[in-house]
Amino acid sequence: MNFLTRLLLSVVLIFFWSDAKSHEAITGWHYPMRLCVEGDCGHATSAVRNPDGSLTVTTPHGTTTFPRNFQHEESPDGLINACFTPSTLYCLYLAAGI
C-alpha cells in the first residue's frame, strides 16, 4: 500500500470515527443520524422550563431555547439530550414527565 493510499484511508477512518463519537450519548445509545446531521448532539447539563413553556437547554455545544411546541421524543436513557447549531434546532429528547 503506497503512502497516498494509507493517508486517504487514515483520513476516511478518522472522519467516520469522529462522526460516530459525536452522535453517541454519554450512556452509549446513538442519536439518529436522520435528525442530527451536524454532530452537535449532547447531554443537557442544564434545562430550564421558561414561563412561556419553552425550554432553555445547555449542552457541551452551547445554549439554545426550544419553543414550547417543538416536537420531541422520549429519551432512551432517561436524560435530556439535544442536537442544535446556532441557526437550527434538530432534535430534543426528554425524560418522561418533563
Short mmCIF file of the C-alpha atoms (twelve columns), coordinates in Angstrom:
data_MODEL
# 
_entry.id   MODEL 
# 
loop_
_atom_site.group_PDB 
_atom_site.id 
_atom_site.type_symbol 
_atom_site.label_atom_id 
_atom_site.label_alt_id 
_atom_site.label_comp_id 
_atom_site.label_asym_id 
_atom_site.label_seq_id 
_atom_site.Cartn_x 
_atom_site.Cartn_y 
_atom_site.Cartn_z 
_atom_site.pdbx_PDB_model_num 
ATOM 1  C CA . MET A 1  0.000   0.000  0.000  1 
ATOM 2  C CA . ASN A 2  1.548   3.292  -1.031 1 
ATOM 3  C CA . PHE A 3  1.731   6.418  1.113  1 
ATOM 4  C CA . LEU A 4  -1.153  8.220  -0.596 1 
ATOM 5  C CA . THR A 5  -3.470  5.234  -0.185 1 
ATOM 6  C CA . ARG A 6  -2.571  4.923  3.522  1 
ATOM 7  C CA . LEU A 7  -3.107  8.644  4.037  1 
ATOM 8  C CA . LEU A 8  -6.517  8.564  2.351  1 
ATOM 9  C CA . LEU A 9  -7.546  5.511  4.368  1 
ATOM 10 C CA . SER A 10 -6.473  7.231  7.595  1 
ATOM 11 C CA . VAL A 11 -8.476  10.351 6.793  1 
ATOM 12 C CA . VAL A 12 -11.589 8.292  5.996  1 
ATOM 13 C CA . LEU A 13 -11.258 6.269  9.214  1 
ATOM 14 C CA . ILE A 14 -10.780 9.397  11.332 1 
ATOM 15 C CA . PHE A 15 -13.825 11.001 9.715  1 
ATOM 16 C CA . PHE A 16 -16.074 8.017  10.433 1 
ATOM 17 C CA . TRP A 17 -14.703 7.533  13.947 1 
ATOM 18 C CA . SER A 18 -15.210 11.164 14.910 1 
ATOM 19 C CA . ASP A 19 -18.680 11.220 13.337 1 
ATOM 20 C CA . ALA A 20 -19.750 8.169  15.327 1 
ATOM 21 C CA . LYS A 21 -18.424 9.656  18.552 1 
ATOM 22 C CA . SER A 22 -20.280 12.906 18.003 1 
ATOM 23 C CA . HIS A 23 -23.585 11.013 17.731 1 
ATOM 24 C CA . GLU A 24 -23.160 8.863  20.830 1 
ATOM 25 C CA . ALA A 25 -24.942 9.780  24.050 1 
ATOM 26 C CA . ILE A 26 -22.969 9.642  27.291 1 
ATOM 27 C CA . THR A 27 -24.893 6.490  28.231 1 
ATOM 28 C CA . GLY A 28 -23.954 4.765  24.964 1 
ATOM 29 C CA . TRP A 29 -27.041 4.958  22.722 1 
ATOM 30 C CA . HIS A 30 -26.672 6.644  19.351 1 
ATOM 31 C CA . TYR A 31 -28.603 9.702  18.238 1 
ATOM 32 C CA . PRO A 32 -30.430 9.018  14.952 1 
ATOM 33 C CA . MET A 33 -28.413 10.317 12.009 1 
ATOM 34 C CA . ARG A 34 -31.658 11.396 10.296 1 
ATOM 35 C CA . LEU A 35 -32.072 14.043 12.986 1 
ATOM 36 C CA . CYS A 36 -28.563 15.046 13.927 1 
ATOM 37 C CA . VAL A 37 -26.581 15.685 10.808 1 
ATOM 38 C CA . GLU A 38 -24.287 18.387 12.161 1 
ATOM 39 C CA . GLY A 39 -22.754 16.377 15.019 1 
ATOM 40 C CA . ASP A 40 -23.892 18.866 17.651 1 
ATOM 41 C CA . CYS A 41 -25.608 16.322 19.866 1 
ATOM 42 C CA . GLY A 42 -25.134 16.277 23.588 1 
ATOM 43 C CA . HIS A 43 -26.450 15.550 27.048 1 
ATOM 44 C CA . ALA A 44 -28.055 18.573 28.686 1 
ATOM 45 C CA . THR A 45 -26.008 19.937 31.552 1 
ATOM 46 C CA . SER A 46 -28.898 22.297 32.311 1 
ATOM 47 C CA . ALA A 47 -32.545 22.566 31.262 1 
ATOM 48 C CA . VAL A 48 -34.892 25.305 32.449 1 
ATOM 49 C CA . ARG A 49 -38.618 25.473 31.672 1 
ATOM 50 C CA . ASN A 50 -39.487 29.101 30.905 1 
ATOM 51 C CA . PRO A 51 -42.773 30.822 31.860 1 
ATOM 52 C CA . ASP A 52 -43.949 30.656 28.216 1 
ATOM 53 C CA . GLY A 53 -43.444 26.865 28.144 1 
ATOM 54 C CA . SER A 54 -40.237 26.934 26.094 1 
ATOM 55 C CA . LEU A 55 -37.210 25.005 27.337 1 
ATOM 56 C CA . THR A 56 -33.735 26.540 27.535 1 
ATOM 57 C CA . VAL A 57 -31.182 23.756 27.190 1 
ATOM 58 C CA . THR A 58 -27.429 23.864 27.704 1 
ATOM 59 C CA . THR A 59 -25.188 21.105 26.320 1 
ATOM 60 C CA . PRO A 60 -21.417 20.982 25.828 1 
ATOM 61 C CA . HIS A 61 -22.109 22.652 22.443 1 
ATOM 62 C CA . GLY A 62 -23.872 25.731 23.801 1 
ATOM 63 C CA . THR A 63 -27.248 27.001 24.945 1 
ATOM 64 C CA . THR A 64 -30.469 27.384 22.985 1 
ATOM 65 C CA . THR A 65 -34.190 27.655 23.606 1 
ATOM 66 C CA . PHE A 66 -36.616 25.118 22.174 1 
ATOM 67 C CA . PRO A 67 -40.148 26.509 21.670 1 
ATOM 68 C CA . ARG A 68 -42.979 25.057 23.754 1 
ATOM 69 C CA . ASN A 69 -44.440 23.220 20.738 1 
ATOM 70 C CA . PHE A 70 -41.113 21.767 19.471 1 
ATOM 71 C CA . GLN A 71 -41.639 18.107 18.548 1 
ATOM 72 C CA . HIS A 72 -39.578 15.967 20.904 1 
ATOM 73 C CA . GLU A 73 -39.074 12.281 21.569 1 
ATOM 74 C CA . GLU A 74 -38.831 10.336 24.798 1 
ATOM 75 C CA . SER A 75 -35.222 9.886  25.820 1 
ATOM 76 C CA . PRO A 76 -33.990 6.269  25.677 1 
ATOM 77 C CA . ASP A 77 -31.644 6.859  28.608 1 
ATOM 78 C CA . GLY A 78 -33.967 8.952  30.783 1 
ATOM 79 C CA . LEU A 79 -31.766 12.047 30.386 1 
ATOM 80 C CA . ILE A 80 -32.337 15.250 28.457 1 
ATOM 81 C CA . ASN A 81 -30.407 15.230 25.173 1 
ATOM 82 C CA . ALA A 82 -30.457 17.820 22.399 1 
ATOM 83 C CA . CYS A 83 -28.956 18.488 18.989 1 
ATOM 84 C CA . PHE A 84 -28.683 22.016 17.614 1 
ATOM 85 C CA . THR A 85 -26.484 24.565 15.903 1 
ATOM 86 C CA . PRO A 86 -26.719 28.337 16.380 1 
ATOM 87 C CA . SER A 87 -29.176 28.503 13.472 1 
ATOM 88 C CA . THR A 88 -31.025 25.157 13.587 1 
ATOM 89 C CA . LEU A 89 -32.835 23.082 16.208 1 
ATOM 90 C CA . TYR A 90 -32.539 19.410 15.194 1 
ATOM 91 C CA . CYS A 91 -33.897 17.253 17.978 1 
ATOM 92 C CA . LEU A 92 -34.785 17.132 21.626 1 
ATOM 93 C CA . TYR A 93 -35.035 14.034 23.819 1 
ATOM 94 C CA . LEU A 94 -36.803 14.487 27.122 1 
ATOM 95 C CA . ALA A 95 -37.079 12.220 30.133 1 
ATOM 96 C CA . ALA A 96 -40.622 11.030 30.809 1 
ATOM 97 C CA . GLY A 97 -42.702 13.660 32.556 1 
ATOM 98 C CA . ILE A 98 -40.656 16.702 31.565 1 
# 
